[in-house]
Each structure stands twice: as structure tokens, then as C-alpha cells.
Amino acid sequence: MNTEHAAYQIADELGGLELLNAHYHKQNFSRHTHEGYTVGVIETGAQRFYRTGGNHVAPKHSIILVNADEVHNGCSATEGGWSYRAMYPVPAQFAGINSERAANSGAPYFPEPVVYDPELAELLRLTFTTLDTSDNRLLRESLVYSSLTQLMARHGKHRPSDNLAAMAKPALALVKSFIDDHPAADISLEELATLAGLSPYYLLKQFQRYYGLPPHAYQIQARVRLAKGKIKQGTRLLDVALDCGFHDQSHLNRHFKKTVGVTPGQFAKEIGRNIIQA
């Protein structure tokens, strides 16, 4: 089947948990990030994607794991494309469960981009199906909680430490925070370097090393995240594009599709009819 479709859903009573049910044939995700983790089960075909400094292939029945804010991309690894179900829990949801488990506090790190765990894959499928078909809030919440708990217990680790110079970290974090807080700002590399107290060359090199994307590409991701929020609020798409720092609506469409997997118009349509409320 060569047709492509992607259905977004939002489970409001689960902290706004985002869900995706998609079949892609020619979709080619550019390198991007998500605020939440990606937890997906491959249903048909296979997906090829970049994560953790290398390329990986996730075949049918495997589980894809991408950490929050981790740079990744994605395309088909087979001629017929691939289909998958995915959820995007945010770090706070994992951290909350960890604290209740009396385990190590904070959100986990998943070192393996692809895991083969049939029991967990089946639990995730049951969770996705239940979120699709049941309005029993207790059941829905219980399955999501159980899935995330099992995922952390089986595959979660401590986030590895990095060797980036300690003096550069606060400066880089300052730049990242500025972009996060002002994604639509028309700011230059020189101005960001002045803000950080670093040279433009050093900022460019270390920002990409630490966050996986150069500042201009990270800014695009921040603008897409802002656009998603505005679309959820019902803002007109042309206004979304201009408010988020894109040149026009086609500029927004191009980057949105390469990051989210659907156009802004499709996203608005899907969430308008698929916001899940118990």
C-alpha cells in the first residue's frame, strides 16, 4: 500500500499525551527533536532513522525509543513504507513515575534506539488500542502508567555524562533558553554569541555538539513547537506562520511536515476531531 496517512490524537486527561498512528511511504523526516520521548511500535515494514550519532533500522514488531530533545530523523527502510503507533510522553511524566517507584529520581535515558521486547510491544499495542476505543479513564490511565513503568524498568538507564567544558555549558544553555523563549525572534549568530560571551565559531561548534543541531536548525524546531501550540489554540494558519517567524505559510508547511509528519492543515483537522477526553 503506497498511500500515506497520519492521525494525531491528544489524551487530555493523560497530561495532554500526544499519540500518532501513521503509515508512510515516501515521508522523509528531517533531523528534528521533540519535547517528549518517542515510544513507537513498528506495525508493518521497517523504518530507518538516525539517533545517538548513528543510523538504525527498526523492523516489524520492534520498539523505537528516542529520548526527549534528542536529534533524530526517519524514512522507510523498505519499498512498501512503514506503519507504526507512537506516543510522546514528556520527561515530567517519567520523572513522576520514577519518584513513585522509589527509584532514581528524574527522567530516564534510553540508550538503545531499537529494542526487541515482544511482551512490552504487546502491552504498548494494547495501550494504543484502548486509547482508541475505550472511554474508561481508569483503564486508559492504568495502561499508560503500566507501559511507561515497564519501559523504564526494562530499558531505562542513567543519562550519560558529557565532557563538554563546564564553563561552556551555562553559556550554551543561555542561548538555548533564549531560542526556546523567543523562537520567532530574528536574531543573528553574532548576537547570540554576544549573549553567550563566546565567539560565533565556538558557539556554532559547541551548540551543535551539545544539542545535536546548529542554532539556526534548533530555532526551526522551536518555531515548529510554537506553531503546534498555536494550532491547538485554534489560531489561523497564516497567522501561525507569521507569528512563529516563518516567511509565509508554505515555509511553515515545509518545515512542519518534515518534523511532525503531517501538514499544519492536517494537524489542525486531526486534533480538532481526535482530541481524546474521557
WOCOR-V235771 format. One line per field, one symbol per residue. ss: DSSP state (H for helix, E for strand, C for the rest). A space follows every 10 residues. Layout:
ss->???
This chain:
ss->CCCCEEEEEE EHHHCCEEEE EEEECCCCEE EECCCECEEE EEEEEEEEEE ECCEEEEEEC CCEEEECCCC CEEEEECCCC CEEEEEECCE HHHHHHHHHH CCCCCCCCEE CCCEECCHHH HHHHHHHHHH HHHCCCHHHH HHHHHHHHHH HHHHHEECCC CCCCCHHHHH HHHHHHHHHH HCCCCCCCHH HHHHHHCCCH HHHHHHHHHH HCCCHHHHHH HHHHHHHHHH HHCCCCHHHH HHHCCCCCHH HHHHHHHHHH CCCHHHHHHH HHHHEECC
